[in-house]
């Protein structure tokens, strides 16, 4: 019997996935702390698939930026044999919850393959949820008429996460996957066997929870479709951002600012059709006083963006990396209250909270720089 179920389900009758959602909802038992967190990412513009060993080494160097209550990794290009299928990674509190979720999936998707996510015993991780991945496609009849496939998948994720207690979809993109949990970066990497995966984009995060509990679902990255977000800081506009997203049907079940940032990117770029640079301008919009001093063309454009997307502005101190199927982007807040460093070496681009985390895996970069406040670093894969 899985040690997790024995200790948490049959004794306590409720597992940490359900408990974590409720604790996040109520904000119970957690004192506010100074935000640490560490993030790192890399991309090969030529789509060279790199072992997870490098990203693990980079993140583990920043172990002290977290407190052991969450770490995670996301990678792109890791499922070439199933690249046309959505890879749902789901964590469960109990086998009975799994059956409920699978009944929903079977009613709406063709399931090409089901398997438990490979893990390795780690002494520091005594218990874990049941971790299962599914390679799936929406059934053709479910997409009849004008049903958009991406919207259908998003709605499925929202339904499972909001309506099935003890189940949480923590990754749902194509040819990519997120792996996260409660633990230090090295422990989580060993547990999920990150070094066994090869990808051309990697992001990673070590967590220092501030306003939400340290639980498996609350670790970073946060994902939706092929968006994956790692974040350092605190988005004080969370309440406004949440209400704005709910107007478009998003269900924020984890009550964390990083979840809001992930959904905001999906809304702005996929649904509203903004390019990435414009979406970044919305998230970290210039101050009105700076807009007033711009030439008339820029002033008019930025004024329109701020008026249209005022509720999408991410206020407060933050730096974040977000990966997607075509690239990697880094951005920090418009005052630069959280660190972000970037570097290049041949076709590789690195971004991290600390320069040391980059030099640990790239000792002699061609270029190193610190992006200006609110100025995104946008890297796209070569065609």
PyMOL commands that set and color helices and strands:
alter all, ss='L'
color gray80, all
select helices_A, chain A and resi 3-8+16-26+53-60+63-65+80-82+95-108+140-143+149-163+185-192+194-196+216-218+238-246+257-271+276-283+288-292+296-308+310-312+355-359
alter helices_A, ss='H'
color red, helices_A
select strands_A, chain A and resi 38-44+50-51+71-76+86-92+109-116+130-138+167-171+176-181+198-199+201-206+222-224+227-233+318-324+327-332+341-345+348-352+367-369+377-380
alter strands_A, ss='S'
color yellow, strands_A
deselect
rebuild
show_as cartoon
